[in-house]
Amino acid sequence: MPVSWLAPKPAHTIHRLSDAAAALAGVAAIDAVTIATPNHWHSLMTIWSCQAGKDVYVEKPACHNLFEGLRMRSEERRVGKECLR
């Protein structure tokens, strides 16, 4: 006899998407994005995520040079979103 009725119901749903465009297409249910891609995508996907109005957690290295880092920081400040590195 299954005991699925005993399992607690989750308070919220965790969305897992494998396509960056789908995550950034304005899905209102997604508040934050975790970026765990190859290193050369980190800065660009962080900028895209900020532009889409999402908070961002990006794994290290966040960028490869000062220019990328400054672009990420300026976009974060312009949009008013949080970017954790």
FENPEKA-V860902 format. One record per pair of residues at least 12 apart in sequence whose ideal C-beta (glycine too) atoms are under 10 Angstrom apart, sorted by the first residue. I is the first residue (numbers start at 1). J is the second residue. Records with the same first field share a line. If there is no record, write none. Layout:
I = J, J
This chain:
12 = 29
13 = 29
14 = 30
15 = 27, 29, 30, 31
17 = 30, 33
20 = 33, 35, 37, 41, 44, 45, 48, 49, 52
21 = 48, 52
23 = 35, 45, 48, 49, 52, 54
24 = 45, 48, 49, 50, 51, 52, 53, 54
25 = 52
26 = 52, 53, 54
27 = 52, 54
28 = 53
30 = 49, 52, 53, 54, 55
31 = 53, 54, 55
32 = 49, 54, 55, 56, 57, 81, 82, 84
33 = 45, 46, 48, 49, 50, 52, 54, 55, 56, 57, 58, 81, 83
34 = 49, 55, 56, 57, 58, 59, 84
35 = 48, 49, 56, 57, 58, 59, 62, 83, 85
36 = 57, 58, 59
37 = 58, 59
39 = 59, 60, 61, 62, 63, 64
40 = 61, 63, 64, 68
41 = 58
42 = 56, 58, 59, 60, 61, 62, 63, 64, 68, 72, 85
43 = 58, 61, 62, 63, 64, 65, 67, 68, 69, 71, 72, 75
44 = 63, 68, 71, 72
45 = 58
46 = 58, 62, 63, 68, 69, 71, 72, 73, 75, 76, 81, 83, 85
47 = 68, 71, 72, 74, 75, 76, 79, 83
48 = 75
49 = 72, 75, 76, 79, 81, 83
50 = 72, 73, 74, 75, 76, 77, 78, 79, 80, 81, 82, 83
51 = 75, 78, 79, 81
52 = 79, 81
53 = 79, 80, 81
54 = 79, 81, 82, 83
55 = 76, 79, 81, 82, 83, 84
56 = 72, 75, 76, 81, 82, 83, 84, 85
57 = 82, 83, 84, 85
58 = 72, 83, 84, 85
59 = 84, 85
60 = 85
61 = 85
62 = 83, 84, 85
63 = 85
69 = 85
72 = 85
73 = 85
